[in-house]
Amino acid sequence: MRPIYNPDTKTRITGKLMNIVDPDTGEVVEYTKFNKRMYGAKQFWKVYLTDFLAVLGIIDSKQLDVFVYIVSNTNPANNIFMGTYDEIMAGAKVSRGTVCKIMKKLQDNDFIRLVRNGRWAVNPDIMLKGDERKHGIMVEYYRGDEQDYYKDSEMDFESNAKEEE
């Protein structure tokens, strides 16, 4: 079978004629095996492994609970984590001292940045949900002078992601 490619959906379908032998009867049955492959960037969490492992290397067991809580509650549209120390303590079920230690470590290792009380920007070079285009934009905001985005805007990349699909 000749491959079929649909540029609108970025999907390629291939087929291959195969034979299978029934072990009980010895009968040979011919069938077509189809493979469907989708190309292009998809909207999923991307964790940059070397940077992620560096962050994990600085964390002890109780601090890991805080880290997992932050990762689980980061808004995928804008890489913002919302949570005061008290909210993090309650959500991760750890002491205030643990929250203070891990938040300082995460800031010192450039995983997270305090925008204002209870609002944190997560470094898109380490963790991001989206494609390379969104990664580039988020890095500019995280590293550049566009800090007003984090303070004032509720910029939502979900609408952009839907347009791209």
Secondary structure, DSSP 8 states (H G I E B T S, - for coil): ---EEETTTTEEEEEEEEEEE-TTT--EEEEEEEEEEE-S--S-EEE-HHHHHHHHTT--HHHHHHHHHHHHTEETTTTEEE--HHHHHHHHT--HHHHHHHHHHHHHTTSEEEEETTEEEE-TTTEEES-HHHHHHHHHHHHSS-HHHHHH----SHHHHHHH-
